[in-house]
């Protein structure tokens, strides 16, 4: 039978195996005084494929609960990740889950509210930009229309029989005049 993969072994099991093989257990890398990540505390999912005693199952369940609690730990919760890691099964039974989930929910709600507030302010800023740009387009169209009117008046002074049915006809006539002049 093949032994379980290292990802399904607890740190203690890996350390014991390495000591039996004469190797040094790997030292976790630390990035300063910050709390260790959840993945540094052993398996995320226990190996439940093999037979086990009730105590082993209880220990695996307690380890899974520790991992879950560490992963979703609210930022200002009075119990640290390090303290969670060292909690016994009895301490886990007495763990204040109600307060834990209440703080987690409040933190999640605050996060959602901040995203919603940020999105609302971005929407408002975009709507203001659209309004300004629409105003500029209207002003540019009005200016273009005045220029076209002035060009028609100028052309009619030069040639009295000139008449345009659309702006496109006027634009084509002006373009033709420019290219003929070259």
N, C-alpha and C positions, 0 to 999 in steps of 0.2 A: 504494500500500500504506500502511496506517495504521501510525503508530509505536506501539510497545508502551506500555501505560498506565504512569503513574508508579510504581504499586506493583510493576511488573515491571522497574524500572530500578534500577541501583545508585545510591548517592548520588553517585558520581563522574560517571555519565552524566547525571543530573539537573542537577548543577552545571555541566557543560560546556554542556548545552542552554540553561540559563538565562543563562550568560555570553554565548553566541552571540546570544541574544535581547535582551541588554542588561539583564537583570534581576539582582537580587541573589539568591544562593542562600539558602534559608531557614536560619536558625541554629537548631540544636537547643536546646530549652529544657532547662535543668538545674534540678533541685530539690535543690540543695546538693551536697555532696561525694560523694554516693552513686554507685554504678556505673550507667552508662546501661542502659536496658532493651534486650532483644534486638531489639525492633522498630526501634530507632534506628540499627541498623547496616546497614540496606539491606533488600533483598528477603528475604522468608521463603522463597518458592518461586520458583525461576528461571524465566524465560520460555524454554521449550524448544520452542516452536512453530515457530520459524524455523530455517533452516540455520545451522550454526555449525562452526567449525574444532575440531580436537581440543583445542587450547589453550584455546579459549573454553569448551568442555565441561568441561575439567579445572578451569578457574577457577570455573565455575558449581558444579561438584561440591564444590570446596574451600569456596566461600562457603556452600553448603548445610550442609556438615559443621560449619563455624564456627557457623552459626546453631543447629544442633542441640546442639552442645557448650555454647554459651552458655545455651541455654534450660534444659538439664538440669544445669547446673553445680552440683556439691555445695557446700554453704555454706563449708566450710573447705578447699576445694581450693587447692593452692599456686599455681595459675595463675589470674589474674583474667580477668574478661570482656574488659577492655580489652586484655590481652595476647593473648587468643584472637583478637580482632578483627584484630590486626596480624600474626598468624602467617602465614608463607609456606607454600606447599604442601609444601616440604621439612620444615618444622617440624611441620606437621600429620601428615606421614607418621611422624615420630618421636614423636608425641604419646603419652603413657602411658595408652592406652585401658583397659588392664587395671586400673590403679590408679583411674582415673576411674570406671569402672563399679563397682568394689568399694566406693569411698566413696559413690557414688550409692545402691547397694543397701543399705549400712549405714544411711544417712540415711533411706531410705524405710522400712526395717524399724523404725528407731527411731520414726518418725512413726506407723506402723501400731500399734506397741506402745503408744505414748502414747494413741492413740485407743481402743485396746482396754482399757487400764487405766482411762481416764476413763469409758468405757461400763460397765465392771464395777463401778466405785465408784458410779455413778449407779444401776445396777440394785440394788446392795446397799442403798443409801439408800432407794430406792422400796420394796423388800421390807420394810425395817424400818418404814417409814411405814404400809404395808398391814397389817403385823402389829399395830402400835399401834392403827390404826383398827378392825381386826377385834375387838380386845380391847375397845375402847370400845363397839362395837356390841353385843357380848355382854353387857357390863355394863349398857347401856341397856335391852336386852331383859329382863334379869333384874329390873331395877328396875321396868320396866313390868309385868312379870308379878306382882311383889309388890304393886304398887299395885292391880292388877285383883283380886287375891285379897283384899286389904283392903277394897276397895269392895264386893265380893260379900258379905263377912262383915258389913259395915256395913248393906247393904241387907237382908240376911236378919234382922238384929236389928230393923229397922224393919218389914219385911213378911216373916213367916216362910215364906210359901208361894212365895217367889220362887226361880227356878232358871234357870240359863243353860247352854245346851249348847255355846256357843262364845264366844270373845273378841269376835267380831263382834256377837253378840246383846247382850252386855254393853255394848259401845261404843254400839250403836244405842239401847239402853234409857237410858243416861246422857245421850246427846244429846237424846233425847225429853224426859227430865226437865228438862233445862236450857231447852229451847225452850218447854215448857209453863209453866215458872216465870216467863217474861218476860211 
